């Protein structure tokens, strides 16, 4: 039993120094990981804002595409042809009465 005590007594100073060194290294790793996680959180927040903006833009483009499709369908109707003839060419039907304001 005496032999074990002697071995333990000679081992303690080196063990204590090693434990302190390992503790410092672990503490430094924790600090580095914490700083890195903060930076990643900031980047994630920026990417979330950018994603929301892009989703909004996609929705706007879908609405625009729908409006363009509706306008394309409208341009193939008889009503469109009549509207253009009235606006640009000044054409009217025989039975229409035109009123003009005096300025």
Backbone torsions as a table, in degrees:
resi	resn	phi	psi	omega
1	UNK	NA	-32.0	-179.7
2	UNK	-63.7	-34.6	-179.0
3	UNK	-63.5	-38.6	180.0
4	UNK	-66.1	-40.2	179.4
5	UNK	-64.3	-40.2	-180.0
6	UNK	-65.1	-41.0	179.5
7	UNK	-66.9	-37.8	-179.9
8	UNK	-70.2	-39.8	-179.3
9	UNK	-65.5	-39.1	-180.0
10	UNK	-76.7	-19.0	-176.5
11	UNK	-88.5	-24.9	-174.0
12	UNK	-60.7	-49.3	-178.3
13	UNK	-61.0	-41.4	178.3
14	UNK	-68.3	-37.5	179.6
15	UNK	-65.5	-42.2	179.7
16	UNK	-64.4	-44.5	178.5
17	UNK	-63.4	-41.2	178.6
18	UNK	-65.5	-41.5	180.0
19	UNK	-64.8	-39.7	178.1
20	UNK	-65.2	-44.0	178.6
21	UNK	-61.3	-46.8	178.9
22	UNK	-63.8	-40.2	178.3
23	UNK	-61.5	-42.7	178.1
24	UNK	-64.7	-43.4	179.6
25	UNK	-62.7	-44.2	179.1
26	UNK	-63.4	-41.6	178.0
27	UNK	-62.3	-41.5	178.2
28	UNK	-64.7	-40.7	178.4
29	UNK	-64.0	-40.1	178.5
30	UNK	-63.0	-42.8	179.1
31	UNK	-63.4	-45.5	179.7
32	UNK	-62.1	-43.7	179.1
33	UNK	-65.0	-37.5	179.2
34	UNK	-65.6	-45.3	178.6
35	UNK	-62.6	-42.0	178.7
36	UNK	-64.4	-39.4	179.4
37	UNK	-67.3	-34.5	176.2
38	UNK	-64.2	-43.0	178.7
39	UNK	-63.7	-41.6	178.6
40	UNK	-65.8	-35.7	177.2
41	UNK	-64.2	-40.6	176.9
42	UNK	-63.4	-44.2	178.8
43	UNK	-62.8	-40.5	179.5
44	UNK	-62.7	-40.8	178.6
45	UNK	-63.0	-41.3	177.7
46	UNK	-64.1	-43.6	179.8
47	UNK	-66.4	-35.2	177.1
48	UNK	-64.4	-40.8	176.7
49	UNK	-63.1	-44.3	-179.4
50	UNK	-64.4	-39.5	178.7
51	UNK	-63.8	-43.3	179.0
52	UNK	-62.5	-41.1	178.3
53	UNK	-63.4	-43.8	-179.0
54	UNK	-67.8	-37.0	176.4
55	UNK	-63.7	-40.6	177.0
56	UNK	-61.9	-41.5	178.6
57	UNK	-65.4	-39.8	178.8
58	UNK	-62.6	-44.2	178.8
59	UNK	-62.2	-41.5	178.4
60	UNK	-62.5	-40.1	179.7
61	UNK	-69.3	-34.3	176.1
62	UNK	-64.9	-42.2	177.5
63	UNK	-63.4	-41.6	179.2
64	UNK	-63.3	-42.5	178.7
65	UNK	-63.2	-38.3	178.3
66	UNK	-65.7	-41.8	177.3
67	UNK	-63.0	-40.7	179.3
68	UNK	-64.8	-40.3	178.6
69	UNK	-64.6	-42.7	178.1
70	UNK	-63.0	-40.8	178.2
71	UNK	-65.7	-39.1	177.1
72	UNK	-62.3	-40.6	176.9
73	UNK	-65.7	-39.3	179.9
74	UNK	-64.6	-36.5	-178.2
75	UNK	-68.2	-14.6	178.7
76	UNK	-96.4	11.5	-179.2
77	UNK	-102.5	162.5	177.6
78	UNK	-67.8	-33.5	179.4
79	UNK	-60.7	-39.9	179.2
80	UNK	-63.5	-44.9	-179.6
81	UNK	-61.8	-42.2	178.1
82	UNK	-64.2	-43.2	179.5
83	UNK	-61.6	-44.6	179.5
84	UNK	-65.1	-41.5	179.5
85	UNK	-62.5	-38.3	179.5
86	UNK	-71.6	-46.1	-175.0
87	UNK	-71.3	-51.9	-171.6
88	UNK	-89.3	-37.1	-174.8
89	UNK	-102.2	-13.0	179.7
90	UNK	72.5	19.9	-179.4
91	UNK	-79.1	147.3	177.4
92	UNK	-139.8	164.5	174.0
93	UNK	-75.8	161.3	-178.1
94	UNK	-62.8	-36.1	-175.9
95	UNK	-92.5	6.7	179.9
96	UNK	-85.3	144.7	176.1
97	UNK	-110.8	131.5	-177.3
98	UNK	-107.7	128.9	176.3
99	UNK	-110.4	131.8	177.1
100	UNK	-119.9	140.0	178.9
101	UNK	-83.2	141.4	176.8
102	UNK	-86.6	125.1	176.7
103	UNK	-121.6	NA	NA
